[in-house]
């Protein structure tokens, strides 16, 4: 008798893992497109984008700066094995989107133009929250970083004692 091959049984959480992956990649793809396309349009100083930036009160050169960072952020969230860069990209995206909503609010634009960047910010938050473990910056990874940025109040600076109530000698 020849043994028959049984289909590999799935672990209990396999379906939810795949659903989570699908949601992550859907949100991340939307975020990447939502930043890459306007970023390129900012870099090219396309007329309707330039007019919109002027309406918000920003100088022309700001489009170049903003466009560069938007394109880099879109690349960063898609790139593998760069958890620290991803953290900065996600933070920059939230700063950009909340700043866009605030700018729209301040110039008196309609509510829908304020809601659009806030909605995209929610998708950015979903992408950030759904990241697989390999794309996260864990506390252990952060502590084991290969570089150190000693600040003025670190123990090596001599100022830490004065700040903590000790004496500075």
C-alpha positions, 0 to 999 in steps of 0.5 A, spaced: 500 500 500 502 506 497 501 512 503 497 518 500 500 525 501 495 529 505 494 536 504 498 540 509 494 542 515 494 549 516 496 552 523 490 555 526 492 563 525 494 562 518 488 565 515 488 571 520 496 571 518 494 572 511 488 577 512 493 581 516 498 581 510 493 582 505 491 588 509 498 591 510 500 590 503 493 594 501 494 599 506 502 600 504 501 600 497 495 605 497 500 609 502 506 609 497 502 611 491 498 617 495 505 619 497 509 617 490 505 621 485 504 627 489 511 627 490 513 627 483 508 632 481 511 637 486 518 635 484 515 637 477 512 643 479 505 641 475 501 647 474 495 645 478 499 643 484 503 649 484 497 653 484 494 649 490 501 650 494 500 658 492 493 658 495 496 655 501 501 660 502 507 656 501 513 659 496 515 655 490 521 652 493 517 648 498 514 644 493 521 641 491 523 640 498 516 636 500 516 632 493 523 630 495 521 627 502 514 624 499 518 620 494 523 618 499 517 616 504 514 612 499 520 608 497 522 607 505 515 604 506 516 599 501 523 597 502 525 591 505 529 590 512 529 598 514 525 598 520 528 605 523 527 608 516 520 606 516 519 609 523 521 616 520 518 615 514 511 613 517 512 619 522 514 624 516 507 622 513 503 623 519 507 630 520 505 632 512 498 629 512 496 633 519 500 639 516 496 639 510 489 638 514 491 644 518 493 648 512 487 647 509 483 649 515 487 655 516 485 658 509 478 656 510 478 651 505 471 646 504 471 640 510 472 635 504 479 638 503 481 637 510 478 630 511 482 627 505 489 628 508 486 626 515 483 619 511 490 618 508 493 619 515 488 613 518 491 609 512 498 610 514 496 609 521 493 602 519 499 600 514 504 602 520 500 598 525 499 592 521 507 591 519 509 584 520 515 583 525 520 583 520 518 590 518 518 593 525 523 597 530 523 593 536 526 595 543 531 590 542 533 592 535 533 600 538 538 598 544 542 594 539 543 599 534 551 600 532 551 607 533 550 611 539 548 619 539 550 621 546 546 627 548 548 633 553 545 629 559 548 622 558 552 619 563 558 620 559 557 628 558 558 630 566 552 634 566 547 628 568 549 629 575 547 636 575 540 634 572 539 629 577 540 633 583 547 631 584 553 636 583 557 638 577 564 638 578 
